[in-house]
Structures are given as structure tokens and as C-alpha cells.
Amino acid sequence: MTRSTNTGRPPVHFISTEADNLTDLALGVADTMPQVSELLLREIARATIHSAARVPSDIVTMYSTVEFKDEASGAERTVQLVYPAEADISAGRVSILTPVGAGLIGLREGHSIRWPDREGRERRLTILKVTQPERTV
């Protein structure tokens, strides 16, 4: 199933089970983290949904290791996208419930997105490389 809106943003892709889990997570934090909740729900709503076996290998999924560039600072970072309880920035594990985590999910290598940081300033993030986790399907 494909859901999209004309947002000027690159297409995003989600694994069906992750989309369901992330929808529940975003709704659960809507009162305490309204900005991230809204951003994540918008991305899920416009995503192309795939089964785990059919998601393209260059798409950022949960537990992917992502190398990206912050175009504003020129800094390149490598992080693993995880659920909040597993987040540890010193170990390079970034929560999906951070602005950068919500911005990276579903993007494809080579794509860029303008995305707000914690202070609300828009930054352009460019995906340089994606390594998906091993999946059992």
C-alpha cells in the first residue's frame, strides 16, 4: 500500500510491523513529546509500506546503522536507530523519538531531507550509507 502527500520531501519507506509499532509509540508520547510525535506520524502517513522481506536494502529501518551528513555543519555521523529504551548516544544508538531519529527513518541512501532539530531550526540531513540489520522473515 502506498500513502503519500505532496510535501516536497523525498519518498519514505517503512516495514509494515515497524510502521505499526512506531505509530503506537508516537501516539503514546503525543502529550509529552508533541513535536517528535507529530513529525513521526506525518512520515508514517506518507510512507510506502513494505513487508520486511521486500523493503529495499538501502532504506533506513529500525536498527539500521546510518551514516549521514548534517549539511549545515558539514559533520558526518554514524548512528544506529533504536527504540527509546535502547538509546545511548555515547554508544552511537539514537532513539527514534529524537528529531534526528524521526527524520532518518524510511529514507534511502543518497536522499536528503530538511528536518527540524531540537531547537526547531531546519537542517538538511543527507543519507550517505545504510546498513540494515540481519532479518529473519
MARFIDO-425488 format. One record per residue (C-alpha): y, x, z; residue in three letters; residue number from 1. Coordinates in steps of 0.5 Angstrom, whole numbers. Each point is the difference from the previous one (the first is absolute). Example, Ala and Ser with C-alpha at 12.3 -4.5 7.8 and 13.67 -1.06 7.14 Angstrom:
{{-9,25,16},Ala,1}
{{7,2,-2},Ser,2}
***
This chain:
{{0,0,0},Met,1}
{{7,3,-2},Thr,2}
{{6,-2,4},Arg,3}
{{7,3,-2},Ser,4}
{{7,-2,1},Thr,5}
{{6,4,-4},Asn,6}
{{2,5,5},Thr,7}
{{2,6,-4},Gly,8}
{{-6,3,4},Arg,9}
{{-6,4,-3},Pro,10}
{{-6,-4,0},Pro,11}
{{-4,0,6},Val,12}
{{-8,-1,1},His,13}
{{-4,-2,6},Phe,14}
{{-7,0,2},Ile,15}
{{-1,-8,2},Ser,16}
{{-3,2,7},Thr,17}
{{6,4,2},Glu,18}
{{5,-5,-3},Ala,19}
{{-3,-5,5},Asp,20}
{{0,5,6},Asn,21}
{{7,2,-2},Leu,22}
{{2,-7,-1},Thr,23}
{{-2,-2,7},Asp,24}
{{2,7,3},Leu,25}
{{7,-1,-3},Ala,26}
{{1,-8,3},Leu,27}
{{-3,3,7},Gly,28}
{{7,4,0},Val,29}
{{5,-4,-3},Ala,30}
{{3,-1,6},Asp,31}
{{0,7,3},Thr,32}
{{1,4,-7},Met,33}
{{3,-5,-5},Pro,34}
{{3,5,-5},Gln,35}
{{-7,3,-1},Val,36}
{{-4,-7,0},Ser,37}
{{4,-3,-5},Glu,38}
{{0,7,-4},Leu,39}
{{-8,0,0},Leu,40}
{{0,-8,-1},Leu,41}
{{4,1,-6},Arg,42}
{{-4,6,-3},Glu,43}
{{-7,-4,1},Ile,44}
{{3,-6,-3},Ala,45}
{{2,3,-7},Arg,46}
{{-7,4,0},Ala,47}
{{-5,0,-5},Thr,48}
{{-6,-1,5},Ile,49}
{{-7,4,-2},His,50}
{{-7,1,4},Ser,51}
{{-1,6,3},Ala,52}
{{-5,3,-6},Ala,53}
{{6,-2,-5},Arg,54}
{{6,3,3},Val,55}
{{3,6,-4},Pro,56}
{{-2,7,3},Ser,57}
{{8,2,-1},Asp,58}
{{2,-6,5},Ile,59}
{{3,1,7},Val,60}
{{-5,-4,4},Thr,61}
{{-1,0,8},Met,62}
{{-3,6,2},Tyr,63}
{{2,4,-6},Ser,64}
{{3,7,0},Thr,65}
{{7,-1,-4},Val,66}
{{5,6,-2},Glu,67}
{{7,-3,-1},Phe,68}
{{7,3,-1},Lys,69}
{{6,-3,3},Asp,70}
{{5,1,-6},Glu,71}
{{6,-1,5},Ala,72}
{{-2,6,4},Ser,73}
{{-5,4,-5},Gly,74}
{{-5,0,5},Ala,75}
{{-7,-1,-1},Glu,76}
{{-5,-2,5},Arg,77}
{{-8,-2,0},Thr,78}
{{-2,-5,5},Val,79}
{{-6,-5,1},Gln,80}
{{2,-7,0},Leu,81}
{{-4,-3,6},Val,82}
{{1,-6,5},Tyr,83}
{{4,0,6},Pro,84}
{{-5,2,5},Ala,85}
{{-2,6,-4},Glu,86}
{{7,2,-2},Ala,87}
{{2,8,3},Asp,88}
{{6,3,-4},Ile,89}
{{-2,7,2},Ser,90}
{{-7,-1,-3},Ala,91}
{{4,-3,-6},Gly,92}
{{-3,-7,1},Arg,93}
{{5,-5,-2},Val,94}
{{0,-7,2},Ser,95}
{{0,-6,-5},Ile,96}
{{5,-3,5},Leu,97}
{{6,5,-2},Thr,98}
{{4,-1,-5},Pro,99}
{{-3,6,-4},Val,100}
{{-7,-2,1},Gly,101}
{{2,-7,-2},Ala,102}
{{4,3,-6},Gly,103}
{{-6,4,-2},Leu,104}
{{-6,-5,0},Ile,105}
{{-2,-2,-7},Gly,106}
{{4,5,-4},Leu,107}
{{-3,4,-6},Arg,108}
{{1,8,-1},Glu,109}
{{6,1,-4},Gly,110}
{{3,-6,3},His,111}
{{7,0,4},Ser,112}
{{3,-6,4},Ile,113}
{{7,-1,3},Arg,114}
{{-2,-1,7},Trp,115}
{{4,-1,7},Pro,116}
{{-1,5,5},Asp,117}
{{0,-2,8},Arg,118}
{{8,0,0},Glu,119}
{{0,-4,-6},Gly,120}
{{2,5,-5},Arg,121}
{{-3,-1,-7},Glu,122}
{{-4,7,-2},Arg,123}
{{-4,1,-6},Arg,124}
{{-8,2,1},Leu,125}
{{-4,3,-6},Thr,126}
{{-7,0,1},Ile,127}
{{-3,7,-2},Leu,128}
{{-7,-1,1},Lys,129}
{{-5,-5,4},Val,130}
{{-7,2,2},Thr,131}
{{-4,-6,2},Gln,132}
{{-5,-1,6},Pro,133}
{{-7,0,-2},Glu,134}
{{-2,-7,0},Arg,135}
{{-7,-4,1},Thr,136}
{{0,-6,-4},Val,137}
***
